[in-house]
Amino acid sequence: MDDKDPGLVAICGDWHGNARWGREVIKQISTLLPIWQKKIILQAGDFGVWDPPGEVKVKFPSWSNRFLFEEAVRDSYLTEIENALAHANAELWFIDGNHEDHPLLAELTRDSPWITPHIKHLSRGSRWEWHGKKWLALGGAVSVDKNLRVAGISWHPEEAITQEQKEKVIREGKADVLLSHDAPAWVPLNLNPDIPKAWLPQIPFAEAHRKLMSEICESVQPSWIFHGHYHIPANQFLSVPWGECRVVSLDMNGETGNWGLLNLESMTWEKLQPPLLAESMSTQILVIAEILPLKLTVAGAQPFQLPGLNLRCLPQAGTSMRKHPCHPGNQGHPQPPQQARGPGRGIPDHPPVLVRAMPDQVRPTAGEKRGTGDYCMENETSPRV
């Protein structure tokens, strides 16, 4: 074990180049990670590499003539994320998903995996060790919507793991933790059966890619897998030939389950709700300030009394209200904010924002089925493609 190994890291699912979401997540994560360690955010693919760092030109409808477009210059997505990370004194390590500009990514990482001073690309097969556990990064997946995209522009053939990459990963041996974009075929996914017709021709290729992931896992034998791609939050303990594997499926930007915190020493996972945007929080407090008394807890502060409405009954900005099959009436339950828990959390590097912490996944009891996804966090698998 290296004394410099971080004790706590954040792991995020797909961001799809959404700079606003990325900035807010980075801001909130930076208040939860201890200041005495290196702040590291792992990102599980579809990060959003479409433009190089720097400025980009954007077109928007003219105010004077809706049939004309005007041009403006703004910071690219990578520059906005880099600035947020620099302000938070944090690093982001990402794997590539299927929705990236892979030729551009290869060009940006030709001399170094660091695209910017705080953004690092973990190429397929990258390995490292934290607290005696070996980590493996393995990006790549198949775009089932590629028939709606333009080859070489909005999708690229480099998106999928190649046979050569697979063989290299297997050759280099076992790993304890796998950070991947795609999931093995044996991981249950509550996918929406109503698949768009335009996607159907690519489904066999996507299934073949998942089988390839299974072959890799049979050789690498991970005990933990964190993956994105499917935009479905789940947290499962699965029986596998080499023992037990915990699989955390991460949702996309803007949704509950997009990110959480992992204690690297105990390997305990805490899924958090999406951040409540600061401007939304301010507006809400002003609106409800004269209704009912309410206790709010803010990251990095003690509970304080504030007139307001019981947030258990009030949907929050960023709270997913998608239906959950386990709740009465098939309704989601927004939860009240809680104080950030755990060592080193609540250190305000930025103005505090509300944190709604979720408890760690409880292991299934003897009477529960294993390997089906039925014992996920509150049975939280949201059917959505």
PyMOL commands that set and color helices and strands:
alter all, ss='L'
color gray80, all
select helices_A, chain A and resi 19-32+77-88+102-108+146-148+157-159+163-171+197-220+278-288+311-313+328-330+377-379
alter helices_A, ss='H'
color red, helices_A
select strands_A, chain A and resi 8-12+39-43+55-61+69-75+90-94+114-116+119-121+127-130+133-138+177-180+224-227+234-240+243-249+259-263+268-272+292-296+304-308
alter strands_A, ss='S'
color yellow, strands_A
deselect
rebuild
show_as cartoon
